[in-house]
Amino acid sequence: MPTPPIRGGLRRLGARAAAAVLVLASALALGCSLLPGPNVEQYAAERPQLDLPAFFAGTTQAWGMFQDRGGVVKRRFVVHIDGQGSGDAFELDEHFVYNDGMLQQRRWHLQRGADGLWRGRADDVVGEALGQVRGNALHWTYTLRLPVGNSSYDIACDDWMFLLDEHTMINRTRMSKFGIEVGQVTLFFRKPA
């Protein structure tokens, strides 16, 4: 029996409405990922004032974890950091010990430019890391080359550090590939009192 025109029209409208809802949901999801994040300038008045060379001079310990984009903790690690230098140039020698026993080292070479931006290089950083300090915050952006099996992936890192007191700093890094978040790293830094 043929469908009466009104019911067929509702079916077509239902399919169109479902498609419209799908398009709207996709646009909202994309829009949320494009929303502007915090701007480092908004932390300019926050105290204590972050002085990178002063905070990282000598020995610093850090504890952290990597969570996948679903929030599941995939790895935990401890980092021993030795910092040398002062003023506009210094080096950080980081030694990672992961919960699965893997060891890793990264040596950062950091330089503050005349424009006030910090620039950093390390063997597993593609190109140059750029950072800006305002108040108690540091905002870094860089691309990290991560080994995966017999290959490697270049992962964009959006890195925020916040000084809580003269001995304590918290770091959160969003990691993404092709603009899609793959996970986050959270670190807690502590200097000896």
N, C-alpha and C positions, 0 to 999 in steps of 0.2 A: 504494500500500500504506500503511495507516495506521501512524503512528509508535507504537512500543511506549510504554506509559505512563512507563517509567523514562527513556527518552531525551527525551521531551517535558518531563518534570519537570526534567531537567538543562538543557534549553534555557531553560525559564522561570527556573530558578535562575541560569543564566548571564546572562540579561537583567537579573534583579534584582541580581545581584552587580555587573554593569557599572554599573547605575544607582547602587548603593550606593557604588561606588568613585568615580563622578563627583561624587556629593553630598559625599563625604568630602574629595575633592581640592578642591572649591569651598570647603568650610568651612575647610580648612587654608589656602588662598590668602587668603581673607578674614581669617582669624585672624591670619595673618602681617602683613597690612596694619594690623591693629588692635593689634599688640603695642606696649606702651609704649616710647617712645624714650628717649633720655637725658634726665635732669633736670639743669637748670643748677646745682642745689645740689651735685651730685656733683663739681663743679669748684672749689668754694669754697677749697680748700687749695692749688690749683695756682698756681704762680708762673711768670713775673712777673705781678703784679696788673695787670689791664686797667683803665686810666683812659681812657675814650672821648675826652673833650676833649683830653687830653694827647697821645694817639696821633694824632688827626686834626688837631691844630693845625698850621697852615702847609700845606705841600704834601706830598701822598702820591701815589704812582703805583700802579696796579693792572693786572694782566693776568688775563684770564679766558676762559672758554669756556662755551658752553651745549651740553649733551648731551641728546638725546631720551631717552625712557624705555628705548630699546634700547641706550643707551650710545654712540650715534654722535654725534660732534662736528658740530654744525650751524653754529655761529658762534663766532668768536673775537673778542676785543676788548681794547682798552687803555683805561684810565680815568685821567684827570688829575683830582685832587681837591684843592680848596682848602677848608681848614677855618678858621673864625673863631669866637671866643667862648671861654668857659671856665666852669668850675664846673658849674652846673646847666643851662646853655643854650648851644647853639652851632648853627652852620649848616655844612652840607657842600654845596659846589657841585661836582657831578660832571659831567665832560665825557667822553662815550664816543666812541670811534672803532672801528667794526666792520670786520672783514676785507673786507666788500663795499663799504666806503667810506661807509656810512651814519653820520651823526653824531646824537648824542642828548645832551640835558642833563637832569639831575635835580638839584633843589635841596631838600635835606632841612633841615627845621627841627626840632631835637631839644631836648627838655626833660626833665630828671629831676624826677619828682614827689616829694612828701614821703614817699610809700610806697616810694621807691627805684626804682620802675619808670621806664624811659625811654619817652617817647612821641615819636613822629615823624610828621611830615606832609610830603607832597610832592605835586605836581600830579597825578602818575599813580598815587598810592596812594589807595585807596578807604577813607575813614574815617581811622583812626589806627593806626599801627604801635605795637606794644607790645614792649618788650625788657627783659631783666633781665641784669645783669652779676653774675657770681660768679667769683672767682679770675681766671683768664686767659680766661674765656669770656663771650660775649654770645649770648643766644638771643633772636631777633626773630621775631615773627609779624605778617604783614600781608597785605593783598590788593592786588595790582598790576594795574592796568588796562593790558593790552597791545593795541596796535593790530595788527589782522590784516586786510590788504586794506582794504575800505571799512567794516569793522566793528571791534569790540574785544571782548576777553574779560577777565573778572575771574578772576585766577589767585591761588590761596592760596599764600603763600610761608612756608616754615619754614626760617629762616635761622640758621646757627650760625657764629660767628667765634671763632677761637682765637689769642691772642697767643703767638707763639713766643719772641720777644725784643723789646727796645725798638724795633726797626726793622721787624719782620716779623710779619704776621698772615695767616692762612689763613681763607677763608670758603667754606662750602658751603651751598647753598640748594636745598631740594626744592620743586618747583613742582607744584601739583595743581589739578585741576578736578573738582568733584563727588566729591572724595575719591580720585580716580584720578591717580596721578603722571603728569605730562606731560613732565617732564625735570628736569635739575639744572644749577645754575650753580656753577662752582668759580672762586674768585678768590684771587689772591696779592697782598697789599698790601706795599709796601716804602716806608719813609721814608728820605730821604737821611741818611747818617751824619754 
